[in-house]
């Protein structure tokens, strides 16, 4: 009350300065905030005044308060620095903290609740909003963290399951691997025992055949047989059976032996033995042919006056016809025992010529990698291929063919080919321990190659001398697609040596330094103006299956390849199992068949029949094959073609897997994919998505 009276007194005095008026307005505002309104009522002294019965002047006080407010608003219009003054809004500073306002006055907040609420309303809302946003962010972070932890937990569980599954599969694979290792060791021991047993059986047989793995025995065998030059065809066939077994053993040894079982030097040596045996065998047939031609007049046929004979065994068929009478009406002949035949041009029917058809059911003409499929084709194999071919066209004894090599009629290309064969043979023999024997074989190979190449060069010349000056384009057989089936037919026209003459009690024979010579045949023109060709008819072997008409090809010794040019007018009789064709000269021919006719398999099944026994059934395109398996042996149970069982000559015989494979290939049933088979067999790709579904 005294403060209010003092303010009235100051107002009555009048003439207050502006600053004092501002101070007075602030004090009035403070008074109003303390009293709770625009009057003096509500202060701490009010009850005492009411108790005395005195009354205040509310109008005057109210008027003074209004004047104070007017002065305050007037103060705001004059200076903006007073905005922070609590007297302007009537809001005290909580806690009694004093501060200087923009107007320079000191204000003290005495903690009035009603005025503090007005001042803190907006900051409080901002703080609430921030706290709410902070809470929401924290809640979202907690949710994300929970989701991350849950995801990690699921991933850990999935990885744990995969690890357990992998561990189980790994343990199963390790157990299977250990089982396979034990079986592999058992198989290796089995193979070693089998070889030892084979050696022991060979030792007990005492048949005079050498051990193919012992170089000394092989060289001795070949040297002794090379010295026997007066053998007949029958003796050569008997000895040839031993040679074929040796070649087969060497081939199987090369296929079965792993790289750690034999060295590279031994591998080259075995291949060299194979080539030498093949050359020697064919050379012996040439010597036997020469010996037979010298006494051909002794076997003269009473009806035709000519000589003809057929000698055969399970591996070879030897047919020869000798034109002794030189009568044109006997220019056609058929070997009844073999089914082969020929029709000669008139010029040959009037000449002293002999025609030999030597059918070998083995193939010693094609490259070694094709004969023994499974062998690699390194650069050395080219040398092996070149070294083997001199034997293919009628090789002669070394001493007899030396004269033929020196004859000027041998083209320069033949000498080059001979030189290449010599170098190729020498490259195979670098690793041999017996150099003397190898040099001897090398010289004989060189001598024989010149005369043997002579017909091939003449034949190539004939191919280019067609009517009208047109050259026939050579066609080379792809040996990865077409393979010889049924063996090789060596068809040659040979010069007839002087026959023995009976003079009283003596038989006089003119001796020649040359050996077996090829007749220099140059086909002329027939009466109708066409080129006179030699017509050949071949009887197909009964133990070979031809699913389609075979391709007739001739061997080119210069190019070391099978070619289909030079063959014309081919007629295939499937029912009679014969094929007839014309040739411009005499060739070594073979019947080729697609190696992939029975691929891909239509179905296959492996059915267990006992301990280490099973029945393997393959349903191919043209045939159904059943193979019985027991231990390390295989047996062909049946081969069904068009609901008829065939190949009875090889069914029911236990043999090694390699022997069975070669037997089926020779019989024309090739069901074994090779390295390049994917290029010739259309195989649909598997749909792995459907397989997974």
C-alpha positions as CSV (number, residue, x, y, z in Angstrom):
1,X,0.0,0.0,0.0
2,X,2.8,2.3,0.8
3,X,4.3,1.5,-2.6
4,X,1.0,2.5,-4.3
5,X,0.8,5.7,-2.3
6,X,4.3,6.6,-3.2
7,X,3.5,6.1,-6.8
8,X,0.4,8.4,-6.5
9,X,2.5,10.9,-4.8
10,X,5.0,10.9,-7.6
11,X,2.2,11.2,-10.2
12,X,0.7,14.2,-8.4
13,X,4.0,15.9,-8.4
14,X,3.9,15.9,-12.2
15,X,6.7,16.9,-14.4
16,X,8.3,13.4,-14.2
17,X,11.0,12.6,-16.6
18,X,10.5,10.0,-19.3
19,X,12.9,7.5,-17.7
20,X,11.1,7.9,-14.4
21,X,7.8,7.4,-16.0
22,X,9.1,4.1,-17.6
23,X,10.3,3.0,-14.2
24,X,7.0,3.9,-12.7
25,X,5.2,1.8,-15.4
26,X,7.4,-1.2,-14.7
27,X,6.7,-0.9,-11.0
28,X,3.0,-0.7,-11.6
29,X,3.1,-3.8,-13.8
30,X,5.0,-5.5,-11.0
31,X,2.4,-4.4,-8.5
32,X,-0.4,-5.8,-10.7
33,X,1.4,-9.1,-11.1
34,X,1.7,-9.4,-7.3
35,X,-1.9,-8.3,-6.6
36,X,-3.3,-10.5,-9.3
37,X,-5.3,-7.8,-11.2
38,X,-5.6,-4.1,-11.9
39,X,-6.5,-3.2,-8.3
40,X,-4.6,-3.3,-5.0
41,X,-6.9,-6.0,-3.7
42,X,-5.4,-9.5,-3.3
43,X,-2.2,-8.4,-1.7
44,X,-0.9,-9.6,1.7
45,X,-2.1,-6.3,3.4
46,X,-5.6,-6.6,2.1
47,X,-7.0,-8.6,5.1
48,X,-5.6,-6.2,7.6
49,X,-7.1,-3.2,5.8
50,X,-10.4,-5.0,5.6
51,X,-10.2,-5.7,9.2
52,X,-9.9,-2.0,10.0
53,X,-12.9,-1.1,7.9
54,X,-11.0,1.2,5.6
55,X,-11.7,1.2,1.9
56,X,-9.4,1.7,-0.9
57,X,-9.9,3.7,-4.0
58,X,-10.0,1.2,-6.7
59,X,-10.9,3.7,-9.4
60,X,-7.9,5.8,-8.6
61,X,-5.6,2.9,-8.4
62,X,-7.1,1.5,-11.5
63,X,-6.7,4.8,-13.2
64,X,-3.1,4.9,-12.1
65,X,-2.6,1.4,-13.4
66,X,-4.0,2.4,-16.8
67,X,-1.7,5.4,-16.9
68,X,1.1,3.1,-16.2
69,X,0.1,0.8,-19.0
70,X,-0.1,3.8,-21.4
71,X,3.3,4.8,-20.4
72,X,4.6,1.3,-21.0
73,X,3.1,1.1,-24.5
74,X,4.6,4.6,-25.1
75,X,7.9,3.2,-24.0
76,X,7.6,0.3,-26.5
77,X,7.0,2.7,-29.3
78,X,10.1,4.7,-28.5
79,X,12.6,1.8,-28.0
80,X,12.7,-1.8,-29.2
81,X,15.2,-2.7,-26.6
82,X,12.6,-3.1,-24.0
83,X,11.0,-6.2,-25.5
84,X,12.7,-8.4,-23.1
85,X,11.5,-6.5,-20.1
86,X,9.2,-8.7,-18.0
87,X,7.3,-5.6,-17.0
88,X,6.1,-5.3,-20.5
89,X,4.2,-8.6,-20.5
90,X,3.6,-8.7,-16.8
91,X,5.6,-12.0,-16.6
92,X,8.1,-12.4,-13.7
93,X,11.4,-14.2,-13.8
94,X,11.0,-17.6,-12.0
95,X,13.1,-18.2,-8.9
96,X,13.7,-14.5,-8.2
97,X,16.6,-14.2,-10.7
98,X,17.3,-10.6,-11.6
99,X,18.4,-9.5,-15.0
100,X,18.8,-6.3,-16.9
101,X,16.3,-5.8,-19.7
102,X,16.8,-4.0,-22.9
103,X,15.4,-0.9,-21.3
104,X,18.1,-0.8,-18.6
105,X,15.7,-1.7,-15.7
106,X,16.2,-4.5,-13.2
107,X,13.3,-6.9,-12.9
108,X,13.0,-9.6,-10.4
109,X,10.7,-12.6,-10.9
110,X,8.9,-13.5,-7.7
111,X,7.5,-16.8,-9.0
112,X,4.0,-15.9,-10.1
113,X,2.5,-19.0,-11.6
114,X,-0.1,-17.3,-13.8
115,X,2.3,-15.1,-15.6
116,X,5.1,-17.8,-16.0
117,X,2.7,-20.1,-17.8
118,X,2.2,-17.5,-20.5
119,X,5.9,-17.1,-21.1
120,X,7.0,-20.8,-21.2
121,X,4.1,-22.0,-23.4
122,X,5.9,-22.0,-26.8
123,X,9.3,-23.4,-25.6
124,X,7.5,-26.1,-23.7
125,X,5.7,-27.2,-26.9
126,X,9.0,-27.2,-28.8
127,X,10.6,-29.3,-26.1
128,X,7.7,-31.7,-26.1
129,X,7.8,-32.0,-29.9
130,X,11.6,-32.6,-29.8
131,X,11.2,-35.2,-27.0
132,X,8.4,-36.9,-29.0
133,X,10.5,-37.0,-32.2
134,X,13.5,-38.2,-30.2
135,X,11.3,-41.0,-28.7
136,X,10.0,-42.0,-32.1
137,X,13.5,-42.1,-33.6
138,X,14.7,-44.1,-30.7
139,X,11.8,-46.5,-31.0
140,X,12.4,-46.9,-34.8
141,X,16.1,-47.5,-34.1
142,X,15.2,-50.1,-31.6
143,X,12.9,-51.8,-34.1
144,X,15.6,-51.8,-36.8
145,X,18.1,-53.2,-34.4
146,X,15.7,-56.0,-33.4
147,X,15.0,-56.8,-37.1
148,X,18.8,-56.9,-37.8
149,X,19.4,-59.2,-34.9
150,X,16.5,-61.4,-36.0
151,X,17.9,-61.5,-39.6
152,X,21.4,-62.4,-38.3
153,X,19.9,-65.1,-36.1
154,X,18.1,-66.6,-39.1
155,X,21.2,-66.4,-41.3
156,X,23.2,-68.1,-38.6
157,X,20.6,-70.8,-38.3
158,X,20.6,-71.3,-42.1
159,X,24.4,-71.4,-42.2
160,X,24.5,-73.9,-39.4
161,X,22.1,-76.1,-41.3
162,X,24.1,-75.8,-44.5
163,X,27.3,-76.6,-42.6
164,X,25.7,-79.6,-41.0
165,X,24.4,-80.8,-44.3
166,X,27.8,-80.2,-45.9
167,X,29.6,-82.0,-43.1
168,X,27.3,-85.0,-43.5
169,X,27.8,-85.0,-47.3
170,X,31.6,-84.6,-46.8
171,X,31.7,-87.5,-44.4
172,X,29.7,-89.6,-46.9
173,X,32.1,-88.6,-49.8
174,X,35.1,-89.3,-47.7
175,X,33.8,-92.7,-46.8
176,X,33.1,-93.4,-50.5
177,X,36.5,-92.1,-51.5
178,X,38.2,-94.4,-49.0
179,X,36.2,-97.2,-50.3
180,X,37.2,-96.4,-53.9
181,X,40.9,-96.1,-52.8
182,X,40.7,-99.5,-51.3
183,X,39.0,-100.9,-54.4
184,X,41.6,-99.1,-56.6
185,X,44.4,-100.7,-54.7
186,X,42.7,-104.0,-54.9
187,X,42.3,-103.6,-58.7
188,X,45.9,-102.6,-59.0
189,X,46.9,-105.8,-57.1
190,X,44.5,-107.7,-59.2
191,X,46.1,-106.4,-62.4
192,X,49.6,-107.2,-61.2
193,X,48.5,-110.8,-60.2
194,X,46.8,-111.2,-63.6
195,X,50.0,-110.2,-65.4
196,X,52.1,-112.5,-63.3
197,X,49.7,-115.3,-64.0
198,X,49.9,-114.5,-67.7
199,X,53.6,-114.6,-67.7
200,X,53.6,-117.9,-65.8
201,X,51.2,-119.4,-68.3
202,X,53.3,-118.2,-71.2
203,X,56.4,-119.8,-69.6
204,X,54.6,-123.1,-69.2
205,X,53.2,-123.1,-72.8
206,X,56.7,-123.5,-74.3
207,X,55.4,-122.5,-77.7
208,X,58.5,-120.7,-78.8
209,X,56.8,-117.2,-78.7
210,X,58.8,-114.4,-77.0
211,X,57.8,-112.2,-74.1
212,X,56.7,-109.0,-75.8
213,X,58.1,-106.9,-72.9
214,X,61.6,-108.3,-73.2
215,X,63.5,-106.6,-76.1
216,X,66.1,-109.4,-76.4
217,X,63.5,-112.0,-76.9
218,X,61.6,-109.9,-79.4
219,X,64.7,-109.1,-81.5
220,X,65.8,-112.7,-81.5
221,X,62.3,-113.8,-82.7
222,X,62.2,-111.3,-85.5
223,X,65.8,-112.0,-86.6
224,X,65.3,-115.7,-86.8
225,X,62.1,-115.5,-88.8
226,X,63.5,-112.9,-91.1
227,X,66.2,-115.4,-92.1
228,X,63.6,-118.1,-93.2
229,X,62.9,-117.1,-96.8
230,X,61.6,-120.4,-98.3
231,X,58.4,-120.7,-96.4
232,X,55.0,-121.3,-97.9
233,X,51.8,-119.5,-97.5
234,X,50.4,-122.0,-95.0
235,X,53.5,-121.8,-92.7
236,X,53.4,-118.0,-92.9
237,X,49.7,-118.1,-91.7
238,X,50.6,-120.3,-88.8
239,X,53.5,-118.1,-87.8
240,X,51.4,-115.1,-88.4
241,X,48.9,-116.1,-85.7
242,X,51.7,-115.9,-83.2
243,X,52.7,-112.5,-84.5
244,X,49.2,-111.2,-84.2
245,X,49.0,-112.4,-80.6
246,X,52.2,-110.5,-79.8
247,X,50.9,-107.4,-81.4
248,X,47.7,-107.7,-79.5
249,X,49.5,-108.1,-76.2
250,X,51.6,-105.0,-76.9
251,X,48.6,-103.0,-77.8
252,X,46.7,-104.0,-74.7
253,X,49.8,-103.2,-72.6
254,X,50.0,-99.7,-74.1
255,X,46.3,-99.2,-73.3
256,X,46.1,-100.7,-69.9
257,X,49.4,-99.5,-68.4
258,X,49.2,-96.2,-66.6
259,X,52.0,-93.6,-67.0
260,X,53.7,-94.6,-63.7
261,X,53.8,-98.3,-64.7
262,X,55.9,-97.9,-67.9
263,X,58.3,-95.2,-68.9
264,X,58.1,-93.2,-72.1
265,X,61.1,-95.0,-73.5
266,X,59.3,-98.3,-73.0
267,X,56.1,-97.0,-74.6
268,X,58.0,-95.9,-77.7
269,X,59.8,-99.3,-77.8
270,X,56.5,-101.2,-77.7
271,X,55.1,-99.1,-80.5
272,X,58.2,-99.8,-82.5
273,X,57.9,-103.6,-81.9
274,X,54.3,-103.4,-83.2
275,X,55.4,-101.7,-86.4
276,X,58.3,-104.1,-87.0
277,X,56.0,-107.1,-86.5
278,X,53.5,-105.7,-88.9
279,X,56.1,-105.0,-91.6
280,X,57.7,-108.4,-91.1
281,X,54.4,-110.3,-91.4
282,X,53.4,-108.6,-94.6
283,X,56.9,-109.1,-96.0
284,X,56.6,-112.8,-95.3
285,X,53.4,-113.0,-97.3
286,X,55.2,-111.4,-100.2
287,X,58.0,-113.9,-100.0
288,X,55.5,-116.8,-99.8
289,X,53.7,-115.3,-102.9
290,X,56.9,-115.2,-104.8
291,X,57.8,-118.7,-104.0
292,X,54.4,-119.9,-105.1
293,X,54.6,-118.0,-108.4
294,X,57.9,-119.7,-109.3
295,X,56.1,-123.0,-109.4
296,X,52.7,-121.8,-110.6
297,X,52.9,-124.1,-113.7
298,X,52.9,-127.1,-111.5
299,X,49.4,-126.3,-110.3
300,X,47.9,-125.6,-113.7
301,X,44.1,-126.0,-114.0
302,X,43.1,-128.7,-116.5
303,X,40.1,-126.7,-117.7
304,X,41.4,-123.2,-118.2
305,X,45.2,-123.9,-118.3
306,X,45.7,-121.2,-115.6
307,X,46.6,-121.5,-112.0
308,X,44.4,-120.4,-109.1
309,X,44.2,-121.3,-105.5
310,X,42.7,-120.1,-102.2
311,X,44.3,-120.6,-98.8
312,X,42.7,-119.2,-95.7
313,X,42.5,-119.3,-91.9
314,X,40.6,-117.3,-89.3
315,X,42.8,-114.2,-89.8
316,X,43.7,-114.2,-93.5
317,X,42.3,-115.3,-96.9
318,X,45.0,-115.7,-99.6
319,X,43.6,-115.8,-103.2
320,X,45.9,-115.8,-106.3
321,X,45.2,-116.3,-110.0
322,X,48.0,-116.8,-112.6
323,X,47.4,-116.1,-116.3
324,X,49.5,-118.9,-117.8
325,X,47.7,-119.4,-121.1
326,X,46.9,-115.7,-121.8
327,X,43.5,-116.3,-123.3
328,X,41.1,-113.3,-123.3
329,X,38.1,-115.5,-122.7
330,X,39.4,-116.4,-119.2
331,X,39.8,-112.7,-118.1
332,X,37.1,-113.2,-115.6
333,X,37.5,-115.4,-112.5
334,X,35.7,-116.0,-109.2
335,X,37.4,-117.6,-106.2
336,X,34.6,-120.0,-105.2
337,X,36.0,-120.7,-101.7
338,X,36.2,-117.1,-100.8
339,X,33.6,-115.4,-102.9
340,X,36.0,-112.8,-104.4
341,X,36.3,-112.2,-108.1
342,X,37.5,-109.9,-110.8
343,X,37.0,-108.9,-114.5
344,X,40.2,-107.8,-116.2
345,X,40.6,-105.6,-119.2
346,X,41.6,-107.3,-122.4
347,X,45.2,-105.9,-122.3
348,X,45.8,-107.7,-119.0
349,X,44.1,-110.9,-120.2
350,X,46.9,-111.1,-122.8
351,X,49.8,-110.5,-120.5
352,X,51.9,-112.7,-118.1
353,X,50.3,-111.4,-115.0
354,X,49.1,-112.7,-111.7
355,X,46.3,-111.2,-109.6
356,X,46.5,-111.6,-105.8
357,X,43.7,-110.7,-103.4
358,X,45.0,-110.9,-99.9
359,X,42.3,-110.2,-97.3
360,X,43.5,-109.6,-93.8
361,X,40.9,-109.4,-91.1
362,X,43.1,-107.1,-89.2
363,X,44.2,-103.6,-90.3
364,X,47.9,-103.0,-90.5
365,X,47.6,-100.2,-93.0
366,X,45.8,-97.4,-91.2
367,X,47.8,-95.2,-88.8
368,X,48.7,-96.8,-85.5
369,X,46.5,-94.4,-83.5
370,X,43.5,-95.7,-85.4
371,X,44.5,-99.3,-85.2
372,X,44.9,-99.0,-81.4
373,X,42.4,-96.4,-80.5
374,X,43.1,-94.9,-77.1
375,X,46.7,-94.1,-77.9
376,X,47.6,-90.4,-78.0
377,X,48.5,-88.7,-81.3
378,X,51.8,-87.0,-80.5
379,X,54.3,-85.9,-83.1
380,X,56.0,-89.3,-82.8
381,X,52.8,-91.0,-84.0
382,X,53.3,-89.5,-87.4
383,X,56.6,-91.2,-87.6
384,X,55.0,-94.5,-86.5
385,X,52.4,-94.1,-89.2
386,X,55.0,-93.5,-91.9
387,X,57.2,-96.3,-90.8
388,X,54.4,-98.9,-91.1
389,X,53.1,-98.3,-94.6
390,X,55.8,-99.9,-96.8
391,X,54.4,-103.2,-95.9
392,X,51.0,-102.3,-97.2
393,X,51.4,-102.7,-100.9
394,X,53.4,-105.8,-101.3
395,X,56.9,-105.5,-99.8
396,X,59.6,-107.6,-101.1
397,X,62.7,-109.1,-99.5
398,X,65.5,-106.6,-98.9
399,X,68.0,-108.0,-101.3
400,X,65.5,-108.4,-104.1
401,X,64.1,-105.0,-103.9
402,X,67.5,-103.2,-103.9
403,X,67.6,-103.6,-107.6
404,X,64.1,-102.3,-108.0
405,X,65.0,-99.2,-106.0
406,X,67.9,-98.5,-108.4
407,X,65.7,-98.7,-111.5
408,X,65.2,-95.2,-113.1
409,X,61.5,-95.8,-113.5
410,X,61.0,-95.0,-109.8
411,X,59.7,-91.4,-109.6
412,X,61.5,-88.8,-107.6
413,X,58.4,-88.5,-105.4
414,X,58.8,-92.1,-104.4
415,X,62.4,-91.6,-103.3
416,X,61.3,-88.6,-101.2
417,X,58.6,-90.7,-99.6
418,X,61.1,-93.5,-98.9
419,X,63.5,-91.0,-97.3
420,X,60.7,-89.7,-95.1
421,X,59.9,-93.2,-94.0
422,X,63.5,-93.8,-93.2
423,X,63.7,-90.7,-91.1
424,X,60.4,-91.6,-89.4
425,X,61.6,-95.1,-88.6
426,X,64.9,-93.8,-87.3
427,X,63.1,-91.4,-85.0
428,X,61.3,-94.3,-83.4
429,X,64.5,-96.3,-83.0
430,X,66.5,-93.7,-81.0
431,X,65.5,-95.3,-77.7
432,X,66.2,-98.8,-78.7
433,X,69.0,-100.9,-77.0
434,X,69.6,-103.1,-80.0
435,X,70.8,-100.8,-82.7
436,X,72.0,-103.4,-85.2
437,X,68.6,-105.1,-85.6
438,X,66.9,-101.7,-85.9
439,X,69.3,-100.5,-88.6
440,X,68.6,-103.7,-90.5
441,X,64.8,-103.2,-90.3
442,X,65.3,-99.5,-91.3
443,X,67.3,-100.5,-94.4
444,X,64.7,-103.1,-95.4
445,X,61.9,-100.5,-94.9
446,X,63.7,-98.1,-97.2
447,X,64.3,-100.8,-99.9
448,X,60.8,-102.1,-99.8
449,X,59.1,-98.8,-99.9
450,X,60.3,-97.9,-103.4
451,X,58.8,-100.8,-105.2
452,X,55.7,-100.8,-103.1
453,X,55.1,-97.1,-103.9
454,X,55.4,-97.8,-107.6
455,X,51.8,-98.9,-108.1
456,X,50.5,-96.0,-106.1
457,X,52.3,-93.5,-108.2
458,X,51.1,-95.1,-111.4
459,X,47.6,-95.1,-110.0
460,X,47.7,-91.4,-109.2
461,X,48.8,-90.7,-112.7
462,X,45.8,-92.7,-114.0
463,X,43.4,-90.7,-111.9
464,X,44.5,-87.5,-113.6
465,X,44.3,-88.9,-117.1
466,X,40.5,-89.0,-117.5
467,X,38.7,-88.5,-120.8
468,X,38.3,-84.9,-121.7
469,X,41.4,-83.8,-119.7
470,X,39.2,-83.4,-116.5
471,X,40.9,-84.2,-113.2
472,X,39.0,-86.0,-110.5
473,X,39.1,-84.1,-107.2
474,X,40.6,-86.3,-104.5
475,X,38.4,-87.1,-101.6
476,X,40.1,-87.9,-98.3
477,X,38.3,-90.0,-95.8
478,X,37.9,-88.6,-92.3
479,X,39.3,-91.3,-90.1
480,X,37.7,-89.7,-87.0
481,X,34.3,-90.4,-88.6
482,X,34.8,-93.3,-91.0
483,X,36.8,-96.4,-89.9
484,X,37.7,-99.6,-91.8
485,X,35.5,-102.5,-90.9
486,X,36.1,-106.1,-91.9
487,X,39.8,-105.8,-92.5
488,X,41.9,-104.7,-95.5
489,X,41.9,-106.1,-99.1
490,X,45.4,-106.0,-100.8
491,X,44.5,-106.3,-104.5
492,X,47.6,-106.3,-106.7
493,X,48.6,-107.2,-110.3
494,X,52.0,-109.0,-110.1
495,X,54.6,-109.8,-112.8
496,X,54.8,-113.5,-113.4
497,X,58.4,-114.8,-112.9
498,X,60.0,-117.3,-115.3
499,X,58.5,-120.8,-114.8
500,X,60.5,-123.9,-114.3
501,X,61.3,-125.9,-117.5
502,X,61.6,-129.7,-117.5
503,X,64.7,-130.7,-119.4
504,X,65.0,-134.4,-119.4
505,X,65.4,-135.3,-115.7
506,X,66.2,-131.8,-114.7
507,X,64.0,-128.8,-113.8
508,X,65.6,-125.6,-115.0
509,X,64.5,-122.3,-113.4
510,X,65.8,-118.8,-114.3
511,X,66.9,-117.0,-111.1
512,X,66.3,-113.3,-110.9
513,X,67.9,-110.8,-108.6
514,X,64.7,-108.9,-108.2
515,X,61.9,-110.0,-105.9
516,X,58.2,-109.8,-106.2
517,X,57.4,-107.1,-108.8
518,X,54.2,-105.2,-109.4
519,X,52.9,-105.3,-113.0
520,X,53.1,-101.9,-114.6
521,X,49.5,-101.6,-115.6
522,X,48.3,-98.5,-117.6
523,X,44.6,-98.8,-118.4
524,X,43.7,-98.0,-122.0
525,X,40.4,-97.3,-123.7
526,X,37.7,-99.9,-124.1
527,X,35.9,-100.6,-127.4
528,X,33.2,-98.1,-126.5
529,X,35.8,-95.4,-125.9
530,X,35.6,-95.4,-122.1
531,X,38.5,-96.1,-119.9
532,X,39.0,-99.7,-119.2
533,X,38.6,-100.3,-115.5
534,X,39.2,-103.4,-113.4
535,X,36.0,-104.8,-112.0
536,X,36.3,-106.2,-108.5
537,X,33.8,-108.2,-106.5
538,X,34.3,-108.8,-102.8
539,X,32.5,-111.1,-100.5
540,X,31.8,-109.5,-97.2
541,X,32.9,-111.5,-94.2
542,X,30.2,-113.3,-92.3
543,X,31.5,-112.2,-88.9
544,X,31.1,-108.5,-89.6
545,X,27.9,-106.4,-89.5
546,X,27.4,-103.5,-92.0
547,X,24.4,-101.5,-90.9
548,X,24.6,-99.3,-94.0
549,X,26.2,-99.6,-97.4
550,X,29.9,-99.3,-96.8
551,X,32.2,-96.7,-98.3
552,X,34.9,-98.1,-100.6
553,X,38.2,-96.4,-100.1
554,X,41.7,-96.9,-101.4
555,X,44.9,-96.5,-99.6
556,X,47.3,-93.7,-100.7
557,X,50.8,-94.6,-99.4
558,X,52.3,-91.3,-100.5
559,X,49.7,-89.2,-98.5
560,X,49.3,-91.8,-95.8
561,X,45.5,-91.6,-96.0
562,X,42.4,-93.4,-97.3
563,X,40.8,-91.8,-100.3
564,X,37.5,-92.4,-102.1
565,X,38.6,-91.2,-105.5
566,X,39.5,-93.7,-108.2
567,X,36.6,-96.0,-107.2
568,X,33.5,-96.0,-109.5
569,X,30.3,-98.0,-110.3
570,X,29.8,-99.2,-106.7
571,X,27.0,-101.8,-106.3
572,X,26.2,-103.1,-102.8
573,X,24.1,-106.3,-102.4
574,X,23.0,-106.5,-98.8
575,X,21.3,-109.9,-99.2
576,X,24.2,-111.6,-101.0
577,X,26.7,-109.7,-98.7
578,X,28.8,-108.6,-101.7
579,X,30.0,-105.4,-103.2
580,X,31.2,-104.7,-106.7
581,X,33.1,-101.7,-107.9
582,X,35.5,-100.5,-110.6
583,X,39.1,-99.3,-110.3
584,X,41.4,-97.5,-112.7
585,X,44.3,-99.4,-111.2
586,X,45.1,-102.0,-108.5
587,X,44.8,-100.7,-105.0
588,X,44.7,-101.7,-101.4
589,X,41.1,-101.1,-100.5
590,X,39.0,-101.1,-97.4
591,X,35.3,-100.9,-96.6
592,X,34.6,-97.9,-94.3
593,X,31.7,-97.4,-92.0
594,X,30.5,-94.5,-89.9
595,X,31.9,-95.0,-86.4
596,X,28.9,-93.3,-84.8
597,X,26.0,-95.2,-86.3
598,X,25.0,-96.6,-83.0
599,X,25.4,-93.3,-81.1
600,X,24.0,-91.9,-79.0
601,X,22.6,-94.7,-76.9
602,X,18.8,-95.1,-76.8
603,X,19.0,-96.6,-73.3
604,X,21.3,-98.5,-71.0
605,X,21.0,-100.5,-67.9
606,X,23.4,-102.0,-65.4
607,X,21.8,-104.8,-63.4
608,X,23.6,-106.5,-60.5
609,X,23.6,-110.3,-60.7
610,X,25.9,-111.2,-57.8
611,X,28.9,-110.1,-55.8
612,X,31.2,-108.3,-58.3
613,X,28.9,-109.4,-61.1
614,X,26.5,-107.5,-63.3
615,X,24.7,-107.5,-66.7
616,X,25.3,-104.4,-68.8
617,X,22.6,-103.8,-71.5
618,X,22.9,-101.1,-74.1
619,X,20.1,-100.3,-76.5
620,X,21.8,-98.6,-79.5
621,X,20.3,-97.3,-82.7
622,X,20.6,-100.5,-84.7
623,X,21.4,-103.2,-82.1
624,X,21.0,-104.3,-78.5
625,X,24.1,-105.5,-76.8
626,X,24.3,-107.4,-73.5
627,X,27.6,-107.7,-71.7
628,X,28.2,-109.8,-68.6
629,X,30.8,-108.5,-66.2
630,X,32.6,-110.6,-63.6
631,X,35.6,-109.5,-61.6
632,X,38.0,-108.0,-64.2
633,X,36.6,-110.0,-67.2
634,X,33.8,-109.3,-69.7
635,X,31.8,-111.6,-71.8
636,X,29.5,-110.7,-74.7
637,X,26.2,-112.4,-73.9
638,X,24.2,-111.4,-77.0
639,X,24.0,-109.0,-79.9
640,X,20.5,-108.6,-81.3
641,X,19.9,-106.9,-84.7
642,X,16.4,-106.9,-86.1
643,X,15.3,-109.5,-83.5
644,X,18.1,-111.9,-84.6
645,X,21.2,-112.8,-82.6
646,X,24.4,-112.3,-84.5
647,X,28.2,-112.4,-83.9
648,X,28.1,-115.9,-82.4
649,X,31.9,-116.2,-83.0
650,X,32.7,-113.8,-80.1
651,X,29.7,-114.4,-77.8
652,X,30.2,-116.6,-74.6
653,X,33.9,-115.9,-74.4
654,X,35.5,-114.3,-71.3
655,X,38.1,-111.6,-72.2
656,X,39.5,-108.4,-70.9
657,X,37.6,-105.2,-71.4
658,X,40.1,-103.9,-74.0
659,X,39.9,-107.2,-76.0
660,X,36.1,-107.1,-76.0
661,X,36.1,-103.5,-77.2
662,X,38.5,-104.4,-80.1
663,X,36.5,-107.5,-81.0
664,X,33.2,-105.5,-81.2
665,X,34.9,-102.8,-83.3
666,X,36.3,-105.3,-85.7
667,X,32.8,-106.8,-86.0
668,X,31.3,-103.5,-87.0
669,X,29.5,-102.8,-83.7
670,X,31.2,-99.6,-82.5
671,X,29.4,-98.4,-79.4
672,X,32.4,-96.7,-77.9
673,X,32.6,-92.9,-78.1
674,X,35.9,-91.4,-79.1
675,X,37.6,-88.2,-78.3
676,X,36.0,-86.3,-81.2
677,X,32.7,-88.1,-81.3
678,X,30.8,-85.0,-80.1
679,X,31.6,-83.4,-83.4
680,X,29.7,-86.1,-85.3
681,X,26.9,-87.1,-83.0
682,X,23.9,-84.7,-82.4
683,X,23.4,-84.9,-78.7
684,X,20.6,-82.7,-77.2
685,X,21.6,-80.7,-74.2
686,X,20.0,-81.5,-70.8
687,X,17.5,-79.1,-69.4
688,X,18.7,-78.9,-65.8
689,X,15.7,-76.7,-64.8
690,X,13.3,-79.5,-65.7
691,X,15.5,-82.0,-64.0
692,X,15.5,-80.0,-60.8
693,X,11.7,-79.8,-61.0
